[in-house]
Amino acid sequence: MAKRPNQIVVTKKEIGTRIKLLRQERGLTQVELGERLDMTQPNLSAIERGARGVTVHQVVRIAKALAVSTDQILLAEKAPAPGRRPKKGLMRRLERLAELNARDQRIIVQILDGFLPRGEEKSETTTS
């Protein structure tokens, strides 16, 4: 059967590499991500190496655990570039901040904006 022109084929290795980059970008170990997924470290390692495939259900769970879209895992143009990644402590704090109500989040953003150098980005609080 011939492949349709619009069909996208993604290998286990490509998906595994994207998961690994996303995990590292968030400062998580395989053990930490595995705990979030109720998956053992060896199973996650096999996925990241491309030795084991993932189900659609697993892709959705992994995307939620990494706070990304499934497109970022499945589509090459959405894969993150390797680079400087935030420290674990910062990521944990951000996760805790995400649990705050919208008002408190705006206050925290204003405080952070006061400490960060002025750039092209505008505070989210100015658009709310």
Secondary structure, DSSP 8 states (H G I E B T S, - for coil): ----TT-----HHHHHHHHHHHHHHTT--HHHHHHHHT--HHHHHHHHHTSS---HHHHHHHHHHHT--HHHHH-GGG---------HHHHHHHHHHHTS-HHHHHHHHHHHHHHS---S---GGGT-
